Amino acid sequence: MSALSRALSDYLRLRRSFGHELADAHRLLPRFVDHMEAIGVEFVTIDAAVAWSLEANAPPGSTVPARRMMAVRGFARYLRASTHVPRSRLLD
């Protein structure tokens, strides 16, 4: 299991613990993580999120790309918040 897959599992578990049903996220985000792994990208990037969101062959006016992007944005916010960045001058 990749780090991104583990992070997704943690994210979905956390959101469910707060009472969210996550119908779209539960269905869409594993597909996004599979896409990221297939293209060899280890971190969520804007380019990867946009490319995956738009890859669905949705008819004009469809909400599929927007729903995909909304799910990825929530996951990306979680990843950003759960990442511990060492402070500058930590070893000074």
ChimeraX commands (.cxc) that place a marker at each C-alpha (Angstrom):
marker #1 position 0.00,0.00,0.00 radius 0.5
marker #1 position 1.43,3.37,-1.01 radius 0.5
marker #1 position 1.73,6.37,1.30 radius 0.5
marker #1 position -1.03,8.08,-0.68 radius 0.5
marker #1 position -3.32,5.06,-0.25 radius 0.5
marker #1 position -2.66,5.01,3.50 radius 0.5
marker #1 position -3.33,8.74,3.71 radius 0.5
marker #1 position -6.60,8.27,1.82 radius 0.5
marker #1 position -7.67,5.51,4.19 radius 0.5
marker #1 position -6.89,7.75,7.18 radius 0.5
marker #1 position -8.71,10.70,5.59 radius 0.5
marker #1 position -11.88,8.74,4.87 radius 0.5
marker #1 position -11.85,7.18,8.35 radius 0.5
marker #1 position -11.42,10.61,9.98 radius 0.5
marker #1 position -14.21,12.19,7.94 radius 0.5
marker #1 position -16.57,9.30,8.72 radius 0.5
marker #1 position -15.78,9.65,12.42 radius 0.5
marker #1 position -17.14,13.20,12.19 radius 0.5
marker #1 position -20.39,11.87,10.72 radius 0.5
marker #1 position -19.81,12.63,7.02 radius 0.5
marker #1 position -21.30,10.14,4.57 radius 0.5
marker #1 position -18.70,10.89,1.87 radius 0.5
marker #1 position -20.67,9.35,-0.98 radius 0.5
marker #1 position -18.64,11.09,-3.71 radius 0.5
marker #1 position -15.30,11.07,-1.89 radius 0.5
marker #1 position -15.59,7.39,-0.98 radius 0.5
marker #1 position -16.21,6.51,-4.61 radius 0.5
marker #1 position -13.99,9.05,-6.39 radius 0.5
marker #1 position -10.85,9.36,-4.30 radius 0.5
marker #1 position -9.70,5.72,-4.60 radius 0.5
marker #1 position -9.90,6.22,-8.37 radius 0.5
marker #1 position -7.82,9.39,-8.05 radius 0.5
marker #1 position -5.18,7.59,-5.96 radius 0.5
marker #1 position -5.11,4.75,-8.52 radius 0.5
marker #1 position -4.58,7.36,-11.25 radius 0.5
marker #1 position -1.75,9.00,-9.29 radius 0.5
marker #1 position -0.04,5.64,-8.77 radius 0.5
marker #1 position -0.50,4.71,-12.44 radius 0.5
marker #1 position 1.24,7.88,-13.61 radius 0.5
marker #1 position 3.93,7.58,-10.93 radius 0.5
marker #1 position 3.11,10.75,-9.00 radius 0.5
marker #1 position 3.57,10.48,-5.22 radius 0.5
marker #1 position 2.16,13.87,-4.22 radius 0.5
marker #1 position -1.07,15.61,-5.16 radius 0.5
marker #1 position -0.30,18.32,-7.70 radius 0.5
marker #1 position -2.57,20.82,-9.37 radius 0.5
marker #1 position -1.72,19.42,-12.80 radius 0.5
marker #1 position -2.51,15.83,-11.75 radius 0.5
marker #1 position -5.77,16.86,-10.05 radius 0.5
marker #1 position -6.95,18.87,-13.06 radius 0.5
marker #1 position -5.97,16.15,-15.54 radius 0.5
marker #1 position -7.83,13.47,-13.56 radius 0.5
marker #1 position -10.86,15.70,-13.00 radius 0.5
marker #1 position -11.18,16.39,-16.71 radius 0.5
marker #1 position -10.45,12.87,-17.96 radius 0.5
marker #1 position -14.04,11.73,-17.50 radius 0.5
marker #1 position -15.88,11.78,-20.80 radius 0.5
marker #1 position -18.70,13.83,-19.36 radius 0.5
marker #1 position -21.18,15.63,-21.58 radius 0.5
marker #1 position -21.05,19.43,-21.71 radius 0.5
marker #1 position -22.62,20.96,-18.62 radius 0.5
marker #1 position -21.94,17.87,-16.52 radius 0.5
marker #1 position -20.96,18.33,-12.88 radius 0.5
marker #1 position -18.62,15.31,-12.91 radius 0.5
marker #1 position -15.35,17.28,-13.32 radius 0.5
marker #1 position -16.36,19.76,-10.59 radius 0.5
marker #1 position -17.35,16.95,-8.19 radius 0.5
marker #1 position -14.07,15.18,-8.86 radius 0.5
marker #1 position -12.10,18.35,-8.19 radius 0.5
marker #1 position -14.08,19.08,-5.01 radius 0.5
marker #1 position -13.23,15.62,-3.66 radius 0.5
marker #1 position -9.53,16.04,-4.50 radius 0.5
marker #1 position -9.42,19.50,-2.93 radius 0.5
marker #1 position -10.73,18.16,0.39 radius 0.5
marker #1 position -8.17,15.35,0.35 radius 0.5
marker #1 position -5.37,17.77,-0.59 radius 0.5
marker #1 position -6.32,20.08,2.29 radius 0.5
marker #1 position -6.14,17.10,4.65 radius 0.5
marker #1 position -2.71,16.14,3.28 radius 0.5
marker #1 position -1.42,19.66,3.73 radius 0.5
marker #1 position -2.72,19.86,7.29 radius 0.5
marker #1 position -1.39,16.43,8.23 radius 0.5
marker #1 position 2.12,17.06,6.92 radius 0.5
marker #1 position 4.67,18.06,9.50 radius 0.5
marker #1 position 7.15,20.52,8.08 radius 0.5
marker #1 position 10.34,20.92,10.12 radius 0.5
marker #1 position 10.75,24.50,11.19 radius 0.5
marker #1 position 13.65,26.48,9.86 radius 0.5
marker #1 position 16.81,26.47,11.94 radius 0.5
marker #1 position 15.74,23.23,13.62 radius 0.5
marker #1 position 19.33,22.03,13.77 radius 0.5
marker #1 position 21.01,25.36,14.55 radius 0.5
marker link #1:1,2 radius 0.2
marker link #1:2,3 radius 0.2
marker link #1:3,4 radius 0.2
marker link #1:4,5 radius 0.2
marker link #1:5,6 radius 0.2
marker link #1:6,7 radius 0.2
marker link #1:7,8 radius 0.2
marker link #1:8,9 radius 0.2
marker link #1:9,10 radius 0.2
marker link #1:10,11 radius 0.2
marker link #1:11,12 radius 0.2
marker link #1:12,13 radius 0.2
marker link #1:13,14 radius 0.2
marker link #1:14,15 radius 0.2
marker link #1:15,16 radius 0.2
marker link #1:16,17 radius 0.2
marker link #1:17,18 radius 0.2
marker link #1:18,19 radius 0.2
marker link #1:19,20 radius 0.2
marker link #1:20,21 radius 0.2
marker link #1:21,22 radius 0.2
marker link #1:22,23 radius 0.2
marker link #1:23,24 radius 0.2
marker link #1:24,25 radius 0.2
marker link #1:25,26 radius 0.2
marker link #1:26,27 radius 0.2
marker link #1:27,28 radius 0.2
marker link #1:28,29 radius 0.2
marker link #1:29,30 radius 0.2
marker link #1:30,31 radius 0.2
marker link #1:31,32 radius 0.2
marker link #1:32,33 radius 0.2
marker link #1:33,34 radius 0.2
marker link #1:34,35 radius 0.2
marker link #1:35,36 radius 0.2
marker link #1:36,37 radius 0.2
marker link #1:37,38 radius 0.2
marker link #1:38,39 radius 0.2
marker link #1:39,40 radius 0.2
marker link #1:40,41 radius 0.2
marker link #1:41,42 radius 0.2
marker link #1:42,43 radius 0.2
marker link #1:43,44 radius 0.2
marker link #1:44,45 radius 0.2
marker link #1:45,46 radius 0.2
marker link #1:46,47 radius 0.2
marker link #1:47,48 radius 0.2
marker link #1:48,49 radius 0.2
marker link #1:49,50 radius 0.2
marker link #1:50,51 radius 0.2
marker link #1:51,52 radius 0.2
marker link #1:52,53 radius 0.2
marker link #1:53,54 radius 0.2
marker link #1:54,55 radius 0.2
marker link #1:55,56 radius 0.2
marker link #1:56,57 radius 0.2
marker link #1:57,58 radius 0.2
marker link #1:58,59 radius 0.2
marker link #1:59,60 radius 0.2
marker link #1:60,61 radius 0.2
marker link #1:61,62 radius 0.2
marker link #1:62,63 radius 0.2
marker link #1:63,64 radius 0.2
marker link #1:64,65 radius 0.2
marker link #1:65,66 radius 0.2
marker link #1:66,67 radius 0.2
marker link #1:67,68 radius 0.2
marker link #1:68,69 radius 0.2
marker link #1:69,70 radius 0.2
marker link #1:70,71 radius 0.2
marker link #1:71,72 radius 0.2
marker link #1:72,73 radius 0.2
marker link #1:73,74 radius 0.2
marker link #1:74,75 radius 0.2
marker link #1:75,76 radius 0.2
marker link #1:76,77 radius 0.2
marker link #1:77,78 radius 0.2
marker link #1:78,79 radius 0.2
marker link #1:79,80 radius 0.2
marker link #1:80,81 radius 0.2
marker link #1:81,82 radius 0.2
marker link #1:82,83 radius 0.2
marker link #1:83,84 radius 0.2
marker link #1:84,85 radius 0.2
marker link #1:85,86 radius 0.2
marker link #1:86,87 radius 0.2
marker link #1:87,88 radius 0.2
marker link #1:88,89 radius 0.2
marker link #1:89,90 radius 0.2
marker link #1:90,91 radius 0.2
marker link #1:91,92 radius 0.2
view
